[in-house]
Amino acid sequence: MRVKRGYVLRRRHNRWLKLAKGQYGSRHALWKTAHQSVVKALANAYVGRRAKKGDFRRLWITRISAACKANDTSYSVFMHGLSLAHVQLNRKMLSEIAISDPAQFTALVNLANKALGEAARTHTQPSAAAVTKVAPLAGTLPAKQKVKTVKAQTVAKAE
């Protein structure tokens, strides 16, 4: 017995043709070309929605970087200072502040620089007295025996 598909296939085709509305030439009229162009367009739209997020992030970083340069600092130093100061503003908001309120952005740069200065003061460098040098023991030693460490003597300051 022959099975007639009836309206099911026509409805499916019309759904795809409706998505192809506005396309040039046979891409909006013929089923096969319309289907191919709609599938490709939907794939490109998916990729574009993901790429848009990166594009905006790059735009915001460029704007923040330009505002930082106007305040005699770099983007990376500014962002590190903000993280040390525990300022949790995203790049979109920082970009908007840089454009709409330069005085407030300058205050943020000063806050970041202050946090960087405090971090530099609290981070201690090793003194000359704490530096150790490695000297081998006298005589012949087995290969696996450790070498003895000797503390460096403090250098007498010449006055």
Backbone torsions as a table, in degrees:
resi	resn	phi	psi	omega
1	MET	NA	138.4	-178.4
2	ARG	-82.7	134.1	177.8
3	VAL	-104.7	124.2	177.8
4	LYS	-97.8	133.0	-174.9
5	ARG	-77.4	-24.6	176.9
6	GLY	68.7	-134.6	-171.1
7	TYR	-88.2	-8.6	-173.4
8	VAL	-62.5	-50.3	-179.2
9	LEU	-65.6	-41.5	-179.6
10	ARG	-61.5	-40.9	179.2
11	ARG	-65.0	-41.2	178.9
12	ARG	-63.1	-44.4	178.8
13	HIS	-62.2	-42.8	-178.6
14	ASN	-65.0	-31.7	176.0
15	ARG	-61.6	-45.8	179.9
16	TRP	-69.7	-39.8	179.1
17	LEU	-63.8	-33.2	178.0
18	LYS	-65.7	-37.2	176.7
19	LEU	-67.8	-26.3	-179.0
20	ALA	-87.0	4.8	-178.4
21	LYS	-58.6	134.3	178.8
22	GLY	93.6	-6.7	179.2
23	GLN	-82.0	159.7	-171.2
24	TYR	-82.2	143.7	172.6
25	GLY	63.2	-137.9	-175.7
26	SER	-75.4	-6.0	-177.6
27	ARG	-66.8	-18.4	178.2
28	HIS	-106.9	-4.4	-174.0
29	ALA	-114.8	-42.3	-176.1
30	LEU	-91.0	136.8	-172.2
31	TRP	-58.8	-49.2	-173.0
32	LYS	-65.8	-49.3	-179.3
33	THR	-68.3	-36.0	178.1
34	ALA	-63.9	-44.6	180.0
35	HIS	-61.5	-45.5	179.6
36	GLN	-61.8	-44.2	-177.1
37	SER	-69.9	-34.4	178.8
38	VAL	-70.3	-41.7	177.8
39	VAL	-60.4	-44.0	179.7
40	LYS	-65.9	-41.3	-179.6
41	ALA	-65.1	-40.1	178.7
42	LEU	-67.0	-37.3	177.3
43	ALA	-65.1	-43.2	178.9
44	ASN	-65.5	-36.3	179.1
45	ALA	-65.7	-38.7	178.5
46	TYR	-62.5	-48.0	179.0
47	VAL	-62.8	-41.2	-178.7
48	GLY	-64.1	-36.9	178.4
49	ARG	-64.6	-34.2	177.8
50	ARG	-74.8	-41.4	-177.5
51	ALA	-67.5	-29.9	-178.9
52	LYS	-59.6	-35.9	-179.2
53	LYS	-64.3	-43.6	177.8
54	GLY	-67.8	-37.2	178.9
55	ASP	-61.9	-43.7	179.8
56	PHE	-67.6	-39.3	178.8
57	ARG	-60.7	-43.3	177.9
58	ARG	-61.8	-39.5	178.4
59	LEU	-62.9	-45.9	-179.2
60	TRP	-63.4	-41.9	179.7
61	ILE	-64.0	-39.4	178.0
62	THR	-63.0	-43.0	179.1
63	ARG	-64.8	-44.3	179.5
64	ILE	-63.6	-41.8	-179.9
65	SER	-61.6	-41.5	178.7
66	ALA	-64.8	-40.4	178.6
67	ALA	-68.6	-34.9	177.5
68	CYS	-65.5	-42.5	179.2
69	LYS	-62.7	-34.6	176.0
70	ALA	-66.0	-22.9	178.3
71	ASN	-103.8	20.2	175.5
72	ASP	58.6	44.1	173.6
73	THR	-145.3	169.9	178.6
74	SER	-103.9	163.0	-178.6
75	TYR	-60.9	-46.6	-174.7
76	SER	-66.7	-40.1	178.6
77	VAL	-65.4	-41.5	179.8
78	PHE	-62.1	-47.7	-178.5
79	MET	-65.5	-36.9	177.5
80	HIS	-65.9	-40.7	177.9
81	GLY	-63.4	-39.8	177.6
82	LEU	-63.9	-39.4	179.6
83	SER	-67.8	-36.5	176.8
84	LEU	-67.5	-32.2	179.4
85	ALA	-83.5	0.3	-179.8
86	HIS	60.2	39.6	174.8
87	VAL	-94.6	119.5	-176.0
88	GLN	-109.8	72.1	173.7
89	LEU	-110.0	134.1	179.4
90	ASN	-79.6	170.0	-174.2
91	ARG	-65.6	-31.5	178.7
92	LYS	-63.2	-46.1	-179.0
93	MET	-69.5	-39.6	177.3
94	LEU	-61.4	-38.4	178.0
95	SER	-64.2	-43.9	179.1
96	GLU	-64.3	-40.1	177.9
97	ILE	-64.4	-41.7	-179.5
98	ALA	-61.7	-34.6	-178.6
99	ILE	-82.3	-48.8	-170.1
100	SER	-85.9	-28.4	-176.0
101	ASP	-140.3	80.3	-177.6
102	PRO	-61.6	-31.0	179.6
103	ALA	-65.2	-40.8	178.3
104	GLN	-67.4	-36.5	178.1
105	PHE	-65.4	-39.0	176.8
106	THR	-61.5	-38.3	176.9
107	ALA	-63.6	-38.6	177.0
108	LEU	-65.3	-39.6	177.9
109	VAL	-62.8	-43.1	178.4
110	ASN	-63.0	-40.3	177.6
111	LEU	-62.2	-43.0	179.2
112	ALA	-65.1	-42.1	179.4
113	ASN	-64.9	-38.3	177.9
114	LYS	-63.7	-43.6	178.6
115	ALA	-64.2	-37.2	177.5
116	LEU	-66.1	-39.9	178.4
117	GLY	-63.9	-42.4	178.5
118	GLU	-65.5	-38.8	179.7
119	ALA	-65.9	-37.0	179.6
120	ALA	-68.8	-35.1	179.7
121	ARG	-71.1	-36.4	-177.4
122	THR	-79.3	-20.6	179.4
123	HIS	-83.4	112.2	-175.4
124	THR	-91.5	141.6	175.2
125	GLN	-93.1	147.9	178.4
126	PRO	-67.0	137.9	-179.9
127	SER	-80.3	168.0	-179.1
128	ALA	-65.3	-30.1	-178.7
129	ALA	-70.2	-27.8	-176.7
130	ALA	-85.1	-8.9	-178.4
131	VAL	-73.3	134.4	180.0
132	THR	-113.9	151.1	173.8
133	LYS	-124.0	155.2	-175.4
134	VAL	-100.3	126.9	178.2
135	ALA	-128.0	131.9	178.7
136	PRO	-72.2	151.6	176.2
137	LEU	-71.1	152.5	179.9
138	ALA	-68.6	148.2	177.8
139	GLY	90.3	-173.7	-179.7
140	THR	-91.4	133.0	-179.1
141	LEU	-120.6	148.7	172.9
142	PRO	-61.8	155.1	-174.8
143	ALA	-62.9	-32.4	-175.1
144	LYS	-89.0	-4.4	-178.6
145	GLN	-75.8	140.6	-177.1
146	LYS	-75.4	155.6	176.2
147	VAL	-90.8	153.2	-175.9
148	LYS	-86.8	135.1	176.8
149	THR	-97.3	137.5	-178.4
150	VAL	-120.9	131.1	177.9
151	LYS	-69.6	140.3	177.9
152	ALA	-72.8	141.6	178.7
153	GLN	-77.9	146.2	179.2
154	THR	-70.1	139.2	-178.2
155	VAL	-81.7	128.3	179.4
156	ALA	-68.9	130.3	-178.2
157	LYS	-78.0	129.3	178.1
158	ALA	-81.3	127.9	-179.2
159	GLU	-108.0	NA	NA
